[in-house]
Amino acid sequence: MSKRIENFDIMSDPDNPQTVKFEDIQAALVRIRPYVPVTPVIPSHQSKTFTMNIIYKMESVLPSGSHKERGVANALLQIPRDFKKAGLVIASLGNHAYSMAYHAARMNIPITALFPDFIPIQKLQKIHALGTKVLVRGTNIADTHKIARAMAKEKGLFFINGRDHPHILAGLGTIGLEILEQVPTVDAVLVPVGTGGLIGSVGTVIKRIKPNCLVYGVQSELMPVFAKALELGEPITIPDVNTIADCLQVTRAGVNAFHNAKSVIDKMLLVKEDWVARAILALVEQERFVVEGAGACPLAAIIGHLVPELKTKTVVCLVTGGNIDSSFLARCLDRGLAAEGRLIKFRVRIKDSSPELGKLMRLIADLGFNVLRHFRDAVWVENDVYHVEMRIVCEGRNLEHSLELKRALDRAYAGLTLFDTEPFNDKSMCPCYVVKI
């Protein structure tokens, strides 16, 4: 009972989960339309590659760069008048706070936003620049939520659970109404899943208007919190693990989110980190979109060949956000290149002389590779003072091209080369990159 009194979110009660009705979502669409525009749907340039009609629902083009604006606008427009003056306190991984800061500034509502300690500084600075008070509290989002609820009670502020409040969920469901209006022939919708609020609301709309349309949830295999909740039939807590899809990095499914989502999800898909990196890379290179890890998860499921039943179908991939830290984006792009065999790392031992180094570099250049980084190790070479170990990172065209380099080095330096072999053994690679060795 003390838990209820001291630190309890009455709007997210495990004993009384709240249903978000189709009519709630319709009303939310009318309510938020002056604040949140219709987001575009854009056909993919990769439809032919994957033999399906892929269409992106671009929530990342909203002013705050995230779908969270919909729920935020709907919730802010319904908070009690007294709290509009006193202010709100929220806990966020970034996108919810950015959307809240953007719309609260437009409505002159003071906001205090709490974040766990792993959020990039760039995100915090952008949110602070909108006039929001930014505090770093807790090591994961669950702890940050508890601290935010306690602060709300102590200071008389209004707390909104950005992942589970019914008004937030109703606002998120408006994406489903737009999808069915913009792509009436849709056969399946792929939705990134964290606590489950987005897919629960979007799925409610899809299954009400077009029951035969498939609703698939996509989650990182490192943080399968919602997939495990569905397996066990109730929300559970799992350990916190870092993932490229950092906006989905939650340790427990939402109470209301799970209640609304469990009956509208046709399948949960778990994607590997390398698939997410490759999806981010593909969206940059092929579509010219900058997308965060969570928003890239639907394409990652397609890249990982998890949905063969959707071949020739019309598939909407929900691109939920584009708020990715620039340095983190660079690391994701490099990881995507490595996962596709276009960025390779190897070591080779050669005689410690300029002619031998020139021979190695000519071999690499003649095969059409770019040397991005190299390190000459003349110290930690076991039992040999006459040789050096060259550690080299090269860029090639694709996996087949990289395998050509591997074979050439094996012939020229038999037994003396060592490759980072993960890309060569990844069975999930697209058929155009798979080469048997």
Secondary structure by P-SEA (a helix, b strand, c coil): cccccccccccccccbbbbbcaaaaaaaaaaacccccbbbbbbbccccccccbbbbcccccccccccaaaaaaaaaacccaaaaaaccccccccaaaaaaaaaaaaabbbbbbbbcccccaaaaaaaaaaccccccccccaaaaaaaaaaaaaaabbbbbcccccaaaaaaaaaaaaaaaaacccccbbbbbbcccaaaaaaaaaaaaccccbbbbbbbbcccaaaaaaaaacbbbbbccccccccccccccccaaaaaaccccccbbbbbcaaaaaaaaaaaacccccccccccaaaaaaaaacccccccccbbbbbbccccccaaaaaaaaaaaaaaacccccccccccccaaaaaaaaaaaaaacccccbbbbbcccccccccbbbbbbbbbcccaaaaaaaaaaaaaaccccccccccccccccccccccccc
